[in-house]
Amino acid sequence: MGGAMVSFPANGRSCDGYLALPPSGHGPGLIVIQEWWGLVDHIKAVADRFAAAGFVALAPDLYHGEKTTSPDAAGKLFMALNIGAAGDDLRGAAIFLHDHAAVAPQKVGVLGFCMGGQLALLGAQEHPDVLDAAVDFYGIHPNVAVDPALMKVPVLGHFGLRDKSVPLDAMHALRDGINAAGGKMEAHEYDAGHAFFNDTRPQLFDAACAQLAWDRTLTFLRNQLW
């Protein structure tokens, strides 16, 4: 890992996160949000990868020290997540990046996977004053409501055609609703299942789809944040 753990304030309390800096020493900010497993090494590696691509990447620990490799335990952490507190943590992460000397230009995006994808949408919806773009990788959380009319920052979405967790009709409704309300959401569908970007889960990882999603994500973020 090329980054380091940091702490930042979030609505009167403290949140930890993994911060990775780009080789140039500066770049736009990017919040990288965990899957339901917690802030595991895979998410830190994704943050490192975005840092290598030029971003100041921060992965906040929304479970505050808890993580797991057990699907049952992950499901319990997922459902027990305090959504309001998570939103506060995301705002704190965005402000931390805005205030960081390495963040230049002064723009911050948010990106997440699975649970993190839905939370990225929540962050963009609730905090457009400190977030400039959002990327949703097959986002899902039953306790996170997204109102298309409130989405004012540009959104990029990646979804699997064989993903039983994220119904495509719901994704289509979200995309169409955001665009109809005057926002902007670009969505791509892949011949893959859920978590196709996670290269630590060989039973789900799809290298070709993951690479295409990565390339599209970099293009989108560079257009929106530089």
MDAnalysis code that builds the backbone (N, CA, C; Angstrom):
import MDAnalysis as mda
import numpy as np

u = mda.Universe.empty(678, n_residues=226, atom_resindex=np.repeat(np.arange(226), 3), trajectory=True)
u.add_TopologyAttr("name", ["N", "CA", "C"] * 226)
u.add_TopologyAttr("resid", np.arange(1, 227))
u.add_TopologyAttr("resname", ["MET", "GLY", "GLY", "ALA", "MET", "VAL", "SER", "PHE", "PRO", "ALA", "ASN", "GLY", "ARG", "SER", "CYS", "ASP", "GLY", "TYR", "LEU", "ALA", "LEU", "PRO", "PRO", "SER", "GLY", "HIS", "GLY", "PRO", "GLY", "LEU", "ILE", "VAL", "ILE", "GLN", "GLU", "TRP", "TRP", "GLY", "LEU", "VAL", "ASP", "HIS", "ILE", "LYS", "ALA", "VAL", "ALA", "ASP", "ARG", "PHE", "ALA", "ALA", "ALA", "GLY", "PHE", "VAL", "ALA", "LEU", "ALA", "PRO", "ASP", "LEU", "TYR", "HIS", "GLY", "GLU", "LYS", "THR", "THR", "SER", "PRO", "ASP", "ALA", "ALA", "GLY", "LYS", "LEU", "PHE", "MET", "ALA", "LEU", "ASN", "ILE", "GLY", "ALA", "ALA", "GLY", "ASP", "ASP", "LEU", "ARG", "GLY", "ALA", "ALA", "ILE", "PHE", "LEU", "HIS", "ASP", "HIS", "ALA", "ALA", "VAL", "ALA", "PRO", "GLN", "LYS", "VAL", "GLY", "VAL", "LEU", "GLY", "PHE", "CYS", "MET", "GLY", "GLY", "GLN", "LEU", "ALA", "LEU", "LEU", "GLY", "ALA", "GLN", "GLU", "HIS", "PRO", "ASP", "VAL", "LEU", "ASP", "ALA", "ALA", "VAL", "ASP", "PHE", "TYR", "GLY", "ILE", "HIS", "PRO", "ASN", "VAL", "ALA", "VAL", "ASP", "PRO", "ALA", "LEU", "MET", "LYS", "VAL", "PRO", "VAL", "LEU", "GLY", "HIS", "PHE", "GLY", "LEU", "ARG", "ASP", "LYS", "SER", "VAL", "PRO", "LEU", "ASP", "ALA", "MET", "HIS", "ALA", "LEU", "ARG", "ASP", "GLY", "ILE", "ASN", "ALA", "ALA", "GLY", "GLY", "LYS", "MET", "GLU", "ALA", "HIS", "GLU", "TYR", "ASP", "ALA", "GLY", "HIS", "ALA", "PHE", "PHE", "ASN", "ASP", "THR", "ARG", "PRO", "GLN", "LEU", "PHE", "ASP", "ALA", "ALA", "CYS", "ALA", "GLN", "LEU", "ALA", "TRP", "ASP", "ARG", "THR", "LEU", "THR", "PHE", "LEU", "ARG", "ASN", "GLN", "LEU", "TRP"])
u.atoms.positions = np.array([
    [0.829, -1.187, 0.000],
    [0.000, 0.000, 0.000],
    [0.873, 1.250, 0.000],
    [0.530, 2.204, -0.864],
    [1.329, 3.405, -0.985],
    [0.823, 4.559, -0.146],
    [-0.368, 4.423, 0.448],
    [-0.959, 5.512, 1.204],
    [-0.805, 5.328, 2.701],
    [-1.602, 6.065, 3.465],
    [-1.524, 6.014, 4.916],
    [-2.891, 6.326, 5.503],
    [-3.121, 5.859, 6.720],
    [-4.359, 6.164, 7.418],
    [-4.304, 7.584, 7.969],
    [-5.442, 8.264, 7.875],
    [-5.580, 9.621, 8.387],
    [-6.887, 9.706, 9.159],
    [-7.055, 10.774, 9.915],
    [-8.312, 11.048, 10.602],
    [-8.809, 12.427, 10.184],
    [-10.127, 12.571, 10.133],
    [-10.709, 13.860, 9.773],
    [-12.009, 14.050, 10.551],
    [-12.391, 15.304, 10.817],
    [-13.629, 15.558, 11.561],
    [-14.859, 15.332, 10.691],
    [-15.923, 14.853, 11.323],
    [-17.177, 14.618, 10.618],
    [-18.332, 14.876, 11.579],
    [-18.916, 16.055, 11.474],
    [-20.078, 16.427, 12.278],
    [-19.833, 16.235, 13.775],
    [-18.713, 16.769, 14.244],
    [-18.437, 16.751, 15.668],
    [-17.751, 15.520, 16.179],
    [-17.458, 14.555, 15.325],
    [-16.721, 13.378, 15.746],
    [-15.608, 13.130, 14.738],
    [-14.901, 12.035, 14.916],
    [-13.760, 11.757, 14.054],
    [-14.027, 10.515, 13.206],
    [-13.528, 10.542, 11.983],
    [-13.613, 9.393, 11.092],
    [-12.213, 9.125, 10.548],
    [-11.861, 7.871, 10.417],
    [-10.586, 7.503, 9.828],
    [-10.769, 7.177, 8.350],
    [-9.675, 7.215, 7.630],
    [-9.713, 6.855, 6.218],
    [-8.321, 6.584, 5.696],
    [-8.271, 5.977, 4.535],
    [-7.000, 5.659, 3.875],
    [-6.780, 6.677, 2.776],
    [-5.662, 7.410, 2.852],
    [-5.363, 8.479, 1.902],
    [-4.177, 8.086, 1.035],
    [-4.366, 8.188, -0.275],
    [-3.302, 7.899, -1.237],
    [-3.094, 9.113, -2.128],
    [-1.840, 9.526, -2.295],
    [-1.499, 10.729, -3.051],
    [-0.933, 10.369, -4.420],
    [-1.176, 11.215, -5.422],
    [-0.668, 10.947, -6.766],
    [0.834, 11.205, -6.860],
    [1.517, 10.592, -7.822],
    [2.963, 10.808, -7.972],
    [3.333, 12.268, -8.176],
    [2.471, 13.044, -8.819],
    [2.753, 14.456, -9.070],
    [2.687, 15.294, -7.805],
    [2.058, 14.763, -6.771],
    [1.891, 15.511, -5.529],
    [0.629, 16.336, -5.456],
    [-0.131, 16.388, -6.555],
    [-1.379, 17.154, -6.519],
    [-2.343, 16.599, -7.569],
    [-3.609, 16.853, -7.360],
    [-4.658, 16.411, -8.275],
    [-6.004, 16.653, -7.635],
    [-7.096, 16.464, -8.362],
    [-8.421, 16.607, -7.757],
    [-8.669, 15.527, -6.719],
    [-9.608, 15.788, -5.837],
    [-9.922, 14.821, -4.792],
    [-10.922, 13.779, -5.258],
    [-10.825, 12.591, -4.685],
    [-11.765, 11.508, -4.996],
    [-12.006, 10.672, -3.748],
    [-13.264, 10.588, -3.332],
    [-13.667, 9.710, -2.233],
    [-13.990, 8.344, -2.814],
    [-13.371, 7.300, -2.267],
    [-13.576, 5.921, -2.724],
    [-14.291, 5.174, -1.605],
    [-15.530, 4.739, -1.866],
    [-16.365, 4.166, -0.802],
    [-16.392, 2.641, -0.889],
    [-16.239, 2.042, 0.243],
    [-16.140, 0.593, 0.424],
    [-17.377, -0.170, -0.008],
    [-17.178, -1.473, -0.255],
    [-18.288, -2.417, -0.356],
    [-18.728, -2.789, 1.060],
    [-19.620, -3.774, 1.167],
    [-20.165, -4.107, 2.485],
    [-19.162, -4.825, 3.387],
    [-17.989, -5.157, 2.856],
    [-16.976, -5.843, 3.665],
    [-16.271, -4.904, 4.639],
    [-16.290, -3.609, 4.381],
    [-15.561, -2.656, 5.193],
    [-14.367, -2.092, 4.437],
    [-13.529, -1.366, 5.139],
    [-12.335, -0.784, 4.522],
    [-11.244, -1.853, 4.479],
    [-11.375, -2.747, 3.513],
    [-10.442, -3.872, 3.360],
    [-9.326, -3.478, 2.396],
    [-8.336, -4.372, 2.280],
    [-7.175, -4.067, 1.447],
    [-7.548, -3.835, -0.017],
    [-8.597, -4.489, -0.504],
    [-9.004, -4.281, -1.895],
    [-9.372, -2.822, -2.143],
    [-10.121, -2.218, -1.228],
    [-10.529, -0.821, -1.412],
    [-9.323, 0.102, -1.295],
    [-8.410, -0.217, -0.390],
    [-7.176, 0.571, -0.307],
    [-6.390, 0.471, -1.619],
    [-6.365, -0.720, -2.208],
    [-5.659, -0.895, -3.478],
    [-6.329, -0.112, -4.598],
    [-7.654, -0.036, -4.574],
    [-8.371, 0.770, -5.566],
    [-8.026, 2.253, -5.382],
    [-7.959, 2.698, -4.126],
    [-7.560, 4.082, -3.863],
    [-6.143, 4.332, -4.383],
    [-5.240, 3.391, -4.158],
    [-3.881, 3.518, -4.685],
    [-3.894, 3.617, -6.206],
    [-4.746, 2.841, -6.826],
    [-4.819, 2.850, -8.288],
    [-5.312, 4.201, -8.809],
    [-6.294, 4.766, -8.149],
    [-6.755, 6.094, -8.553],
    [-5.687, 7.150, -8.277],
    [-4.943, 7.001, -7.185],
    [-3.856, 7.934, -6.918],
    [-2.811, 7.859, -8.027],
    [-2.482, 6.661, -8.470],
    [-1.517, 6.500, -9.552],
    [-2.016, 7.145, -10.836],
    [-3.344, 7.251, -10.975],
    [-3.941, 7.893, -12.158],
    [-4.073, 9.403, -12.000],
    [-3.633, 9.939, -10.856],
    [-3.597, 11.389, -10.713],
    [-4.517, 12.015, -9.688],
    [-5.242, 11.199, -8.929],
    [-6.204, 11.727, -7.966],
    [-5.663, 11.648, -6.538],
    [-6.111, 12.568, -5.700],
    [-5.890, 12.476, -4.255],
    [-7.063, 11.649, -3.720],
    [-6.812, 10.384, -3.447],
    [-7.885, 9.429, -3.172],
    [-8.000, 9.148, -1.677],
    [-9.208, 9.278, -1.154],
    [-9.487, 9.028, 0.257],
    [-10.595, 7.996, 0.378],
    [-10.309, 6.890, 1.062],
    [-11.303, 5.847, 1.313],
    [-11.707, 5.913, 2.784],
    [-12.852, 6.522, 3.112],
    [-13.265, 6.632, 4.515],
    [-13.710, 5.287, 5.078],
    [-13.440, 5.093, 6.352],
    [-13.832, 3.855, 7.036],
    [-15.220, 4.062, 7.632],
    [-16.239, 3.731, 6.862],
    [-17.615, 3.978, 7.297],
    [-18.086, 3.002, 8.363],
    [-17.352, 1.908, 8.573],
    [-17.673, 0.973, 9.655],
    [-16.840, 1.248, 10.909],
    [-15.983, 2.246, 10.857],
    [-15.199, 2.685, 12.015],
    [-14.464, 1.528, 12.690],
    [-13.651, 0.859, 11.889],
    [-12.772, -0.191, 12.412],
    [-13.250, -1.601, 12.187],
    [-14.510, -1.790, 11.874],
    [-15.024, -3.143, 11.646],
    [-14.896, -3.523, 10.174],
    [-14.519, -4.773, 9.934],
    [-14.462, -5.320, 8.581],
    [-14.547, -6.832, 8.688],
    [-14.843, -7.478, 7.571],
    [-15.059, -8.918, 7.614],
    [-14.857, -9.536, 6.236],
    [-14.649, -10.848, 6.231],
    [-14.642, -11.615, 4.983],
    [-15.853, -12.539, 4.917],
    [-16.702, -12.499, 5.938],
    [-17.880, -13.355, 6.008],
    [-19.091, -12.655, 5.398],
    [-19.756, -13.257, 4.416],
    [-20.958, -12.626, 3.860],
    [-22.039, -12.382, 4.907],
    [-22.203, -13.300, 5.846],
    [-23.227, -13.112, 6.876],
    [-22.900, -11.904, 7.752],
    [-21.637, -11.804, 8.170],
    [-21.237, -10.665, 8.997],
    [-21.307, -9.369, 8.200],
    [-20.928, -9.428, 6.922],
    [-20.999, -8.231, 6.077],
    [-22.435, -7.757, 5.935],
    [-23.355, -8.706, 5.777],
    [-24.760, -8.341, 5.670],
    [-25.270, -7.650, 6.915],
    [-24.807, -8.081, 8.080],
    [-25.228, -7.448, 9.326],
    [-24.656, -6.036, 9.450],
    [-23.385, -5.871, 9.076],
    [-22.785, -4.536, 9.100],
    [-23.482, -3.606, 8.111],
    [-23.782, -4.134, 6.967],
    [-24.468, -3.409, 5.892],
    [-25.818, -2.873, 6.365],
    [-26.610, -3.741, 6.993],
    [-27.941, -3.337, 7.437],
    [-27.911, -2.468, 8.682],
    [-26.850, -2.599, 9.480],
    [-26.752, -1.803, 10.708],
    [-26.166, -0.422, 10.465],
    [-25.683, -0.155, 9.254],
    [-25.050, 1.134, 8.984],
    [-26.031, 2.276, 9.227],
    [-25.600, 3.253, 9.998],
    [-26.384, 4.463, 10.228],
    [-26.207, 5.360, 9.008],
    [-27.230, 5.478, 8.185],
    [-27.092, 6.188, 6.917],
    [-26.822, 7.674, 7.136],
    [-27.473, 8.268, 8.119],
    [-27.226, 9.673, 8.404],
    [-25.784, 9.929, 8.817],
    [-25.256, 9.046, 9.686],
    [-23.864, 9.186, 10.118],
    [-22.913, 8.953, 8.957],
    [-23.245, 7.996, 8.090],
    [-22.406, 7.754, 6.911],
    [-22.382, 8.981, 6.005],
    [-23.538, 9.626, 5.851],
    [-23.586, 10.861, 5.078],
    [-22.711, 11.948, 5.680],
    [-22.707, 12.033, 7.021],
    [-21.839, 12.990, 7.697],
    [-20.365, 12.670, 7.447],
    [-20.033, 11.376, 7.471],
    [-18.652, 10.966, 7.216],
    [-18.229, 11.343, 5.794],
    [-19.130, 11.169, 4.842],
    [-18.803, 11.524, 3.461],
    [-18.607, 13.029, 3.315],
    [-19.447, 13.806, 3.976],
    [-19.263, 15.260, 3.927],
    [-17.925, 15.645, 4.563],
    [-17.612, 15.025, 5.699],
    [-16.337, 15.298, 6.341],
    [-15.164, 14.941, 5.450],
    [-15.290, 13.816, 4.726],
    [-14.230, 13.396, 3.807],
    [-14.068, 14.409, 2.680],
    [-15.190, 14.907, 2.156],
    [-15.129, 15.890, 1.071],
    [-14.479, 17.187, 1.541],
    [-14.844, 17.646, 2.732],
    [-14.256, 18.881, 3.266],
    [-12.764, 18.689, 3.527],
    [-12.405, 17.520, 4.067],
    [-10.991, 17.205, 4.291],
    [-10.199, 17.310, 2.991],
    [-10.751, 16.772, 1.919],
    [-10.054, 16.841, 0.640],
    [-9.988, 18.280, 0.121],
    [-11.072, 19.019, 0.234],
    [-11.050, 20.415, -0.202],
    [-9.978, 21.214, 0.530],
    [-9.758, 20.875, 1.793],
    [-8.792, 21.612, 2.604],
    [-7.364, 21.085, 2.450],
    [-7.191, 19.939, 1.793],
    [-5.869, 19.312, 1.697],
    [-5.014, 20.057, 0.675],
    [-3.765, 20.303, 1.034],
    [-2.869, 21.074, 0.170],
    [-2.621, 20.396, -1.179],
    [-2.762, 19.070, -1.249],
    [-2.485, 18.355, -2.489],
    [-3.638, 18.411, -3.485],
    [-4.817, 18.841, -3.037],
    [-5.990, 18.846, -3.916],
    [-5.998, 20.114, -4.751],
    [-5.650, 19.955, -6.016],
    [-5.637, 21.054, -6.985],
    [-5.752, 20.432, -8.373],
    [-6.817, 20.779, -9.095],
    [-7.820, 21.811, -8.829],
    [-8.736, 21.470, -7.654],
    [-9.440, 22.480, -7.181],
    [-10.289, 22.347, -6.001],
    [-11.624, 21.709, -6.364],
    [-11.567, 20.466, -6.776],
    [-12.784, 19.714, -7.065],
    [-12.673, 18.329, -6.426],
    [-13.827, 17.774, -6.052],
    [-13.856, 16.472, -5.386],
    [-14.976, 15.625, -5.979],
    [-14.645, 14.403, -6.351],
    [-15.639, 13.439, -6.801],
    [-15.845, 12.363, -5.759],
    [-16.894, 11.573, -5.949],
    [-17.176, 10.463, -5.041],
    [-17.523, 9.242, -5.875],
    [-17.014, 8.095, -5.448],
    [-17.161, 6.850, -6.206],
    [-17.294, 5.697, -5.232],
    [-18.124, 4.719, -5.576],
    [-18.255, 3.579, -4.683],
    [-18.757, 2.342, -5.381],
    [-18.630, 1.226, -4.675],
    [-18.946, -0.095, -5.206],
    [-19.989, -0.781, -4.322],
    [-21.023, -1.348, -4.947],
    [-22.075, -2.059, -4.211],
    [-22.699, -1.089, -3.196],
    [-22.608, -1.360, -1.910],
    [-23.107, -0.419, -0.911],
    [-22.525, 0.967, -1.139],
    [-21.231, 1.005, -1.466],
    [-20.568, 2.274, -1.688],
    [-21.091, 3.036, -2.887],
    [-21.562, 2.307, -3.904],
    [-22.138, 2.973, -5.064],
    [-23.398, 3.736, -4.705],
    [-24.242, 3.104, -3.887],
    [-25.463, 3.795, -3.468],
    [-25.148, 4.965, -2.548],
    [-24.129, 4.793, -1.702],
    [-23.731, 5.890, -0.823],
    [-23.087, 7.029, -1.612],
    [-22.422, 6.714, -2.721],
    [-21.889, 7.773, -3.578],
    [-23.024, 8.637, -4.122],
    [-24.118, 7.979, -4.517],
    [-25.284, 8.733, -4.979],
    [-25.864, 9.575, -3.852],
    [-25.927, 9.002, -2.653],
    [-26.437, 9.753, -1.499],
    [-25.569, 10.982, -1.240],
    [-24.247, 10.795, -1.251],
    [-23.356, 11.917, -1.013],
    [-23.544, 13.016, -2.040],
    [-23.646, 12.617, -3.311],
    [-23.826, 13.613, -4.378],
    [-25.153, 14.328, -4.242],
    [-26.177, 13.612, -3.826],
    [-27.507, 14.206, -3.663],
    [-27.544, 15.185, -2.494],
    [-26.938, 14.783, -1.381],
    [-27.055, 15.573, -0.157],
    [-26.006, 16.678, -0.033],
    [-24.878, 16.538, -0.732],
    [-23.768, 17.471, -0.511],
    [-23.189, 17.999, -1.830],
    [-24.030, 18.552, -2.703],
    [-23.511, 19.063, -3.981],
    [-22.633, 20.297, -3.828],
    [-22.647, 20.916, -2.642],
    [-21.784, 22.074, -2.416],
    [-20.320, 21.690, -2.253],
    [-20.056, 20.403, -1.923],
    [-18.668, 19.967, -1.730],
    [-18.296, 18.786, -2.629],
    [-19.239, 18.305, -3.435],
    [-18.967, 17.200, -4.351],
    [-19.351, 17.615, -5.767],
    [-18.502, 17.260, -6.718],
    [-18.657, 17.744, -8.089],
    [-19.035, 16.670, -9.091],
    [-18.945, 15.400, -8.732],
    [-19.275, 14.313, -9.648],
    [-19.383, 13.025, -8.843],
    [-20.139, 12.054, -9.378],
    [-20.316, 10.785, -8.688],
    [-20.235, 9.627, -9.673],
    [-19.654, 8.521, -9.216],
    [-19.603, 7.286, -10.002],
    [-20.178, 6.155, -9.163],
    [-21.160, 5.480, -9.722],
    [-21.886, 4.408, -9.040],
    [-21.586, 3.082, -9.733],
    [-20.844, 2.199, -9.051],
    [-20.663, 0.833, -9.520],
    [-21.722, -0.038, -8.844],
    [-22.736, -0.435, -9.608],
    [-23.794, -1.367, -9.187],
    [-24.234, -1.137, -7.738],
    [-24.631, 0.113, -7.464],
    [-24.955, 0.501, -6.096],
    [-26.254, -0.090, -5.581],
    [-26.222, -0.484, -4.314],
    [-27.430, -1.002, -3.682],
    [-27.365, -0.808, -2.164],
    [-28.448, -0.305, -1.593],
    [-28.679, -0.319, -0.141],
    [-30.143, 0.009, 0.078],
    [-30.890, -0.881, 0.747],
    [-32.337, -0.656, 0.889],
    [-32.694, 0.558, 1.734],
    [-31.754, 1.060, 2.528],
    [-32.058, 2.187, 3.400],
    [-31.573, 3.530, 2.844],
    [-31.087, 3.519, 1.616],
    [-30.612, 4.753, 0.985],
    [-31.565, 5.133, -0.138],
    [-32.295, 6.210, 0.052],
    [-33.244, 6.680, -0.954],
    [-32.598, 7.759, -1.803],
    [-32.688, 7.591, -3.111],
    [-32.150, 8.582, -4.039],
    [-33.313, 9.214, -4.786],
    [-33.391, 10.542, -4.737],
    [-34.432, 11.296, -5.423],
    [-33.831, 11.899, -6.684],
    [-34.229, 11.419, -7.858],
    [-33.632, 11.935, -9.101],
    [-33.710, 13.458, -9.219],
    [-34.755, 14.060, -8.678],
    [-34.925, 15.508, -8.799],
    [-33.882, 16.288, -8.000],
    [-33.231, 15.620, -7.030],
    [-32.252, 16.293, -6.190],
    [-30.818, 16.101, -6.667],
    [-30.622, 15.285, -7.715],
    [-29.276, 14.975, -8.174],
    [-28.797, 16.068, -9.129],
    [-27.946, 16.944, -8.642],
    [-27.512, 18.107, -9.412],
    [-26.091, 17.979, -9.950],
    [-25.348, 16.968, -9.528],
    [-23.988, 16.797, -10.044],
    [-23.995, 15.671, -11.075],
    [-23.081, 15.681, -12.040],
    [-23.043, 14.626, -13.059],
    [-22.755, 13.264, -12.442],
    [-23.418, 12.238, -12.975],
    [-23.304, 10.873, -12.460],
    [-22.937, 9.926, -13.591],
    [-22.039, 8.999, -13.295],
    [-21.714, 7.882, -14.184],
    [-22.073, 6.596, -13.465],
    [-22.763, 5.673, -14.157],
    [-23.141, 4.410, -13.544],
    [-22.653, 3.218, -14.336],
    [-22.284, 2.149, -13.610],
    [-21.871, 0.880, -14.215],
    [-22.724, -0.238, -13.617],
    [-23.353, -1.034, -14.473],
    [-24.291, -2.049, -14.008],
    [-24.133, -3.336, -14.810],
    [-24.312, -4.472, -14.139],
    [-24.185, -5.768, -14.782],
    [-25.529, -6.296, -15.266],
    [-25.555, -6.775, -16.487],
    [-26.787, -7.336, -17.036],
    [-27.214, -8.590, -16.288],
    [-26.263, -9.274, -15.653],
    [-26.569, -10.502, -14.913],
    [-26.520, -10.287, -13.404],
    [-26.641, -9.029, -12.990],
    [-26.612, -8.689, -11.574],
    [-28.015, -8.809, -10.992],
    [-28.248, -9.842, -10.197],
    [-29.571, -10.056, -9.609],
    [-29.836, -9.127, -8.423],
    [-28.790, -8.460, -7.940],
    [-28.949, -7.574, -6.789],
    [-29.466, -6.196, -7.175],
    [-29.176, -5.762, -8.403],
    [-29.527, -4.410, -8.840],
    [-30.405, -4.514, -10.081],
    [-31.723, -4.432, -9.938],
    [-32.626, -4.564, -11.088],
    [-32.364, -3.479, -12.131],
    [-32.262, -3.894, -13.381],
    [-31.980, -2.923, -14.441],
    [-33.119, -1.928, -14.617],
    [-34.350, -2.351, -14.353],
    [-35.443, -1.394, -14.512],
    [-35.339, -0.269, -13.480],
    [-34.830, -0.591, -12.292],
    [-34.625, 0.451, -11.281],
    [-33.509, 1.400, -11.711],
    [-32.456, 0.844, -12.302],
    [-31.374, 1.676, -12.798],
    [-31.852, 2.570, -13.932],
    [-32.637, 2.002, -14.846],
    [-33.169, 2.796, -15.956],
    [-34.049, 3.932, -15.433],
    [-34.866, 3.633, -14.432],
    [-35.738, 4.664, -13.862],
    [-34.918, 5.780, -13.209],
    [-33.840, 5.394, -12.522],
    [-32.969, 6.391, -11.907],
    [-32.321, 7.268, -12.974],
    [-31.733, 6.636, -13.981],
    [-31.080, 7.392, -15.060],
    [-32.065, 8.319, -15.759],
    [-33.206, 7.777, -16.136],
    [-34.188, 8.581, -16.866],
    [-34.750, 9.694, -15.989],
    [-34.933, 9.397, -14.699],
    [-35.460, 10.411, -13.789],
    [-34.487, 11.564, -13.585],
    [-33.206, 11.233, -13.418],
    [-32.203, 12.284, -13.247],
    [-32.127, 13.159, -14.492],
    [-32.091, 12.529, -15.659],
    [-31.984, 13.294, -16.896],
    [-33.237, 14.123, -17.160],
    [-34.408, 13.566, -16.841],
    [-35.657, 14.301, -17.053],
    [-35.767, 15.499, -16.125],
    [-35.131, 15.401, -14.939],
    [-35.205, 16.484, -13.956],
    [-34.161, 17.570, -14.203],
    [-33.381, 17.417, -15.268],
    [-32.387, 18.431, -15.589],
    [-30.988, 18.107, -15.145],
    [-30.798, 16.940, -14.513],
    [-29.458, 16.490, -14.156],
    [-28.828, 15.735, -15.313],
    [-27.755, 15.036, -15.004],
    [-27.073, 14.289, -16.053],
    [-26.543, 12.983, -15.484],
    [-27.072, 11.863, -16.007],
    [-26.545, 10.554, -15.642],
    [-26.280, 9.749, -16.893],
    [-25.056, 9.292, -17.008],
    [-24.629, 8.394, -18.074],
    [-24.502, 7.000, -17.462],
    [-25.172, 6.007, -18.034],
    [-25.151, 4.659, -17.468],
    [-24.717, 3.649, -18.519],
    [-23.892, 2.690, -18.098],
    [-23.407, 1.639, -18.981],
    [-23.765, 0.280, -18.407],
    [-24.106, -0.635, -19.293],
    [-24.457, -1.995, -18.905],
    [-23.409, -2.957, -19.450],
    [-23.079, -3.972, -18.650],
    [-22.015, -4.909, -18.975],
    [-22.539, -6.343, -18.903],
    [-21.991, -7.194, -19.725],
    [-22.363, -8.607, -19.683],
    [-21.625, -9.271, -18.524],
    [-22.086, -8.959, -17.321],
    [-21.408, -9.400, -16.104],
    [-22.414, -9.406, -14.968],
    [-21.993, -9.968, -13.848],
    [-22.826, -9.989, -12.658],
    [-22.410, -8.921, -11.662],
    [-22.887, -9.071, -10.428],
    [-22.570, -8.111, -9.379],
    [-21.085, -8.201, -9.024],
    [-20.510, -7.071, -8.622],
    [-19.119, -7.000, -8.149],
    [-18.113, -7.404, -9.224],
    [-18.437, -7.135, -10.482],
    [-17.543, -7.563, -11.561],
    [-16.217, -6.817, -11.556],
    [-16.115, -5.711, -10.816],
    [-14.864, -4.950, -10.766],
    [-13.898, -5.475, -9.707],
    [-14.362, -6.291, -8.787],
    [-13.554, -6.712, -7.635],
    [-12.651, -7.879, -8.017],
    [-11.364, -7.586, -8.234],
    [-10.440, -8.620, -8.688],
    [-9.974, -9.555, -7.576],
    [-10.460, -9.345, -6.347],
    [-10.157, -10.290, -5.271],
    [-11.224, -11.372, -5.151],
    [-12.252, -11.297, -5.995],
    [-13.324, -12.306, -5.983],
    [-13.391, -12.952, -7.371],
    [-12.530, -13.945, -7.617],
    [-12.403, -14.512, -8.966],
    [-13.689, -15.098, -9.516],
    [-14.599, -15.501, -8.651],
    [-15.861, -16.068, -9.120],
    [-16.779, -15.002, -9.715],
    [-16.492, -13.726, -9.441],
    [-17.326, -12.618, -9.920],
    [-16.583, -11.665, -10.850],
    [-15.291, -11.582, -10.691],
    [-14.480, -10.612, -11.447],
    [-14.535, -10.903, -12.944],
    [-14.730, -9.832, -13.714],
    [-14.693, -9.924, -15.173],
    [-13.664, -8.905, -15.658],
    [-12.509, -9.400, -16.093],
    [-11.388, -8.521, -16.412],
    [-11.725, -7.543, -17.532],
    [-12.379, -8.023, -18.581],
    [-12.671, -7.158, -19.720],
    [-13.669, -6.064, -19.332],
    [-14.721, -6.442, -18.627],
    [-15.722, -5.458, -18.205],
    [-15.127, -4.469, -17.204],
    [-14.292, -4.980, -16.291],
    [-13.669, -4.114, -15.302],
    [-12.761, -3.089, -15.974],
    [-12.007, -3.510, -16.968],
    [-11.113, -2.585, -17.655],
    [-11.894, -1.516, -18.410],
    [-12.969, -1.929, -19.065],
    [-13.786, -0.965, -19.790],
    [-14.416, 0.042, -18.828],
    [-14.919, -0.450, -17.690],
    [-15.505, 0.447, -16.687],
    [-14.448, 1.392, -16.120],
    [-13.252, 0.884, -15.896],
    [-12.154, 1.724, -15.408],
    [-11.842, 2.836, -16.401],
    [-11.706, 2.486, -17.670],
    [-11.385, 3.485, -18.693],
    [-12.478, 4.550, -18.784],
    [-13.726, 4.122, -18.758],
    [-14.830, 5.079, -18.820],
    [-14.860, 5.971, -17.584],
    [-14.527, 5.387, -16.441],
    [-14.515, 6.154, -15.193],
    [-13.434, 7.225, -15.222],
    [-12.244, 6.867, -15.662],
    [-11.169, 7.853, -15.747],
    [-11.537, 8.987, -16.700],
    [-12.101, 8.645, -17.846],
    [-12.510, 9.682, -18.805],
    [-13.534, 10.617, -18.182],
    [-14.533, 10.053, -17.522],
    [-15.583, 10.851, -16.881],
    [-15.006, 11.758, -15.803],
    [-14.205, 11.186, -14.896],
    [-13.683, 11.978, -13.788],
    [-12.725, 13.057, -14.272],
    [-11.928, 12.745, -15.271],
    [-11.020, 13.765, -15.785],
    [-11.785, 14.901, -16.442],
    [-12.876, 14.573, -17.107],
    [-13.706, 15.619, -17.718],
    [-14.393, 16.478, -16.676],
    [-14.803, 15.878, -15.571],
    [-15.584, 16.607, -14.568],
    [-14.731, 17.313, -13.524],
    [-13.553, 16.801, -13.240],
    [-12.789, 17.307, -12.095],
    [-11.549, 18.110, -12.472],
    [-11.119, 18.036, -13.725],
    [-9.964, 18.831, -14.135],
    [-10.417, 20.077, -14.893],
])
